[in-house]
Amino acid sequence: MWEREWMGEGGTYRVEVRGRLGDLVSHSFPRMRISYQNGNTLLIGPVRDQAELTGMLQRLSDLGLSLLSVTALDEQRVGS
């Protein structure tokens, strides 16, 4: 797993931001599945590589959203 991430092949990520976001999120992150937990928004989906992840985090910042966590998920946990 470490080698795959190090080589920049990407993976599935879970990103949590503060608050409950609406249509803005789905338009800004079309490949991410959006759900809500404890009043916050979860974005879960594929990220191609480190550059795409960095761009996504920058977009969240540009939108003025408060980032709570970013977690790399393994393939077994995504479906649960």
Buried (B, 14 or more C-beta within 10 A) or exposed (E): EEEEEEEEEBBBBBBBBEEEBEEEBEEBBEEBBBEEEEEBBBBBBEBEBEEBBEEBBEEBEEEEBEEBEBEBBEEEEBEE
